[in-house]
Amino acid sequence: MPARAAALDAADPLAALRERFLLPKGVVYLDGNSLGALPAAVPPVLADAVERQWGTDLIRSWNDNSWWQAPLRVGDAIGRLIGAAPGQTLAGDSTSVQLFNALGAAARLRPGRPLLLTDPAHFPTDQYVADAVARLFGLQVLRVPAGDLPRLLAAEGDRVAVAGYSPVDYRTGELYDMAAVTGAVQRAGGLMLWDLCHAAGALPLRLDELGVDLAVGCGYKYLSGGPGAPAFLYVATRHQAAFDQPLTGWNGHAEPFGLSGGYTPAPGVGRARIGTPPILSLLALEAALTAFDGVDMARLRAKSLSLTGFFLDCADTLLAGLGFTAVTPRAPHRRGSQAVLRHPDAYALVRALAEQEVIGDMRAPDLLRFGVNALYLSHQDVLVAVRTLREVVLDGSHRQPRFQQRETVT
Ligand SMILES: *Cc1c(COP(=O)(O)O)cnc(C)c1O
């Protein structure tokens, strides 16, 4: 295993990208699918934003430092990573908020269709927002696993307004066929809304090419935009003129400084703006995205698959007989960018690992989740992580009572 890790790292064309991140020495960071590591470009940009732009230029910065345009400018930068031509992606607010507006707008784009489809395994916020939108618009939510969509669509397709799914299962790391799902939903006349939280920045995405209708995603996972970074919303050009979101605010008005009492939406995706954007967070996210400059997403994907594949191989060899089951699919085309193991002591193991500087996370009740950001991880990191896990299990250090106590954030 060590020789293979060394050989794979020596042949890695993306190895130098790690220098674009400020990772503490000795830490193996496998939680970039929850909070991406700090890109080196962020601190100086934030310092300038605070000291010069805010401190000195003050309110003039809305014009002089182009603060007003930041949501669209950062949106376009994200668009480049998700296969979206300019003018269709907007950065701001949280995924939950963007999802609420996207689902509500979708319902209005498909009047007379009462069904909203989502995945029973979808991230909780996606399910809660779907339920909330359904209540508000008098729709019905059907929770249908992606694999059962063809059957459901054959029976009830003409009643489906929108289907909201994630290409990657946030727990297991399973990757679905975006083209097949999109095509099936759209052939039934419904709209396809993808939640790209676990895909943007991790996989090559082709929203325009697939003809996706709507998408949302967050800025703090594989995009490494920082804690609570702004999310994004994609509205395909063909839907923009009729895009009518439930939560409207003055920033999305055609003439925000006309201060009119009635709402006239701005042209383009700018109509999806809501309130005053979080400029410091947007500028941090914008700087973070430069970590992708010149990076070929196909190459990044190849390295990610190599890392997750190597993880599963190491687990087979080093963790055999220790109570673990690999959960993430082996087939590369069915694997997102994380490796997940099942073990009854998942929580305590993840806590004990973190004390050994190997940081992953736990998803209830029994999954150890290791997110792989190929911009800054090496095969050596993967080997260290699995080896450390083996040591922890073998010496039983995770059995200490302090590792059993649940912290606020798991
Ligand atoms: C992380 C994640 C979210 C997070 O939503 P926020 O509103 O940003 O907290 C939503 N959906 C999915 C699928 C996620 O993975």
The ligand as a Tripos MOL2 file, in Angstrom:
@<TRIPOS>MOLECULE
LIG
   15    15     1     0     0
SMALL
NO_CHARGES

@<TRIPOS>ATOM
      1 C1        -25.2530   20.6410    2.6470 C.3       1 LIG1
      2 C2        -26.5540   20.4980    1.9850 C.ar      1 LIG1
      3 C3        -27.5530   21.4710    2.1480 C.ar      1 LIG1
      4 C4        -27.3190   22.6310    3.0620 C.3       1 LIG1
      5 O1        -28.3210   23.5910    3.0580 O.3       1 LIG1
      6 P1        -28.0470   24.9890    3.7400 P.3       1 LIG1
      7 O2        -29.2680   25.7610    3.5610 O.co2     1 LIG1
      8 O3        -26.8460   25.5730    3.0510 O.co2     1 LIG1
      9 O4        -27.7040   24.7330    5.1710 O.co2     1 LIG1
     10 C5        -28.7380   21.3050    1.4520 C.ar      1 LIG1
     11 N1        -28.9390   20.2440    0.6330 N.ar      1 LIG1
     12 C6        -27.9910   19.2990    0.4600 C.ar      1 LIG1
     13 C7        -28.2350   18.1660   -0.4820 C.3       1 LIG1
     14 C8        -26.7850   19.3930    1.1380 C.ar      1 LIG1
     15 O5        -25.8660   18.4540    0.9780 O.3       1 LIG1
@<TRIPOS>BOND
     1     1     2 1
     2     2     3 ar
     3     2    14 ar
     4     3     4 1
     5     3    10 ar
     6     4     5 1
     7     5     6 1
     8     6     7 2
     9     6     8 1
    10     6     9 1
    11    10    11 ar
    12    11    12 ar
    13    12    13 1
    14    12    14 ar
    15    14    15 1
@<TRIPOS>SUBSTRUCTURE
     1 LIG1         1 GROUP 0 **** ****
